[in-house]
Amino acid sequence: MNNTNQVQKALENKAKKELAGVVDKFLIELNRLDREFHQPSFYYMVEHGGDEAKEFNCMNRNKVETCLKTMLQTAYLQSMVHKKTQELLTKLELL
């Protein structure tokens, strides 16, 4: 790695892989449920809570995976990269 941009990108890729691992674990359990109780064609995701509940309809397995990965990256990626950067700088005794 020749510069800090490459280090930052590597930390981001590491965080993305970590988040993808969370989704992969979920999908493994989903596959187990599908085998045991018959695989559905679509998954419905509903936010319960009153008259204005949001619903995502007719999501196949690939869309569920994409949705979960996007959701986790939006929620956690930036703070994960920041924390990993701080940990690296501390290890290098630059802070």
Kinemage of the C-alpha trace (Angstrom):
@kinemage 1
@onewidth
@group {chain A} dominant
@subgroup {mainchain}
@vectorlist {calphas} color= white
{ca met a 1} P 0.000 0.000 0.000
{ca asn a 2} L 1.478 3.229 -1.139
{ca asn a 3} L -0.727 5.855 0.454
{ca thr a 4} L -3.369 6.561 3.055
{ca asn a 5} L -6.187 6.318 0.494
{ca gln a 6} L -5.287 2.670 -0.088
{ca val a 7} L -5.211 2.037 3.663
{ca gln a 8} L -8.605 3.718 4.067
{ca lys a 9} L -10.039 1.649 1.205
{ca ala a 10} L -8.636 -1.554 2.728
{ca leu a 11} L -10.243 -0.722 6.086
{ca glu a 12} L -13.536 -0.027 4.331
{ca asn a 13} L -13.371 -3.352 2.470
{ca lys a 14} L -12.621 -5.161 5.721
{ca ala a 15} L -15.649 -3.550 7.383
{ca lys a 16} L -17.867 -4.433 4.390
{ca lys a 17} L -16.747 -8.070 4.636
{ca glu a 18} L -17.523 -8.086 8.349
{ca leu a 19} L -21.023 -6.752 7.715
{ca ala a 20} L -21.537 -9.224 4.860
{ca gly a 21} L -20.625 -11.977 7.322
{ca val a 22} L -23.524 -10.930 9.542
{ca val a 23} L -25.896 -11.203 6.574
{ca asp a 24} L -24.362 -14.540 5.553
{ca lys a 25} L -25.045 -15.973 9.016
{ca phe a 26} L -28.653 -14.835 8.768
{ca leu a 27} L -29.024 -16.389 5.307
{ca ile a 28} L -27.606 -19.690 6.569
{ca glu a 29} L -30.389 -19.783 9.155
{ca leu a 30} L -32.921 -18.747 6.522
{ca asn a 31} L -31.773 -21.649 4.333
{ca arg a 32} L -32.186 -24.015 7.279
{ca leu a 33} L -35.743 -22.781 7.825
{ca asp a 34} L -36.477 -23.117 4.112
{ca arg a 35} L -35.269 -26.720 4.061
{ca glu a 36} L -37.185 -27.652 7.177
{ca phe a 37} L -40.441 -25.806 6.553
{ca his a 38} L -40.512 -25.399 2.759
{ca gln a 39} L -38.988 -22.513 0.904
{ca pro a 40} L -41.263 -19.535 0.221
{ca ser a 41} L -41.125 -17.773 -3.133
{ca phe a 42} L -41.115 -14.320 -1.580
{ca tyr a 43} L -40.404 -12.679 1.744
{ca tyr a 44} L -42.452 -9.835 3.166
{ca met a 45} L -40.736 -7.348 5.430
{ca val a 46} L -43.120 -5.272 7.526
{ca glu a 47} L -42.409 -2.614 10.109
{ca his a 48} L -45.137 -3.020 12.705
{ca gly a 49} L -46.246 0.004 14.612
{ca gly a 50} L -49.496 1.741 13.932
{ca asp a 51} L -51.415 2.792 10.882
{ca glu a 52} L -48.358 3.996 8.992
{ca ala a 53} L -46.463 0.689 8.992
{ca lys a 54} L -44.047 0.349 6.108
{ca glu a 55} L -43.974 -2.831 4.073
{ca phe a 56} L -41.560 -4.226 1.497
{ca asn a 57} L -43.395 -6.688 -0.711
{ca cys a 58} L -42.332 -9.632 -2.803
{ca met a 59} L -38.645 -9.771 -2.042
{ca asn a 60} L -36.846 -12.830 -3.345
{ca arg a 61} L -33.784 -14.173 -1.540
{ca asn a 62} L -31.303 -12.081 -3.552
{ca lys a 63} L -33.205 -8.877 -2.840
{ca val a 64} L -33.402 -9.747 0.863
{ca glu a 65} L -29.621 -10.204 0.891
{ca thr a 66} L -29.029 -6.928 -0.950
{ca cys a 67} L -31.459 -5.063 1.295
{ca leu a 68} L -29.823 -6.365 4.476
{ca lys a 69} L -26.286 -5.584 3.266
{ca thr a 70} L -27.299 -2.071 2.235
{ca met a 71} L -29.110 -1.532 5.518
{ca leu a 72} L -26.098 -2.594 7.594
{ca gln a 73} L -23.605 -0.626 5.514
{ca thr a 74} L -25.733 2.504 5.788
{ca ala a 75} L -26.058 2.057 9.534
{ca tyr a 76} L -22.536 0.945 10.477
{ca leu a 77} L -19.914 1.288 7.730
{ca gln a 78} L -18.780 4.848 8.415
{ca ser a 79} L -18.429 4.369 12.173
{ca met a 80} L -16.723 0.988 11.714
{ca val a 81} L -14.132 2.464 9.360
{ca his a 82} L -13.588 5.376 11.745
{ca lys a 83} L -13.063 3.026 14.684
{ca lys a 84} L -10.749 0.735 12.705
{ca thr a 85} L -8.751 3.776 11.572
{ca gln a 86} L -8.378 4.980 15.154
{ca glu a 87} L -7.313 1.492 16.285
{ca leu a 88} L -4.716 1.318 13.509
{ca leu a 89} L -3.329 4.757 14.321
{ca thr a 90} L -3.109 3.805 17.989
{ca lys a 91} L -1.226 0.607 17.108
{ca leu a 92} L 1.162 2.629 15.000
{ca glu a 93} L 1.545 5.030 17.917
{ca leu a 94} L 0.530 7.965 15.742
{ca leu a 95} L -2.088 9.178 18.216
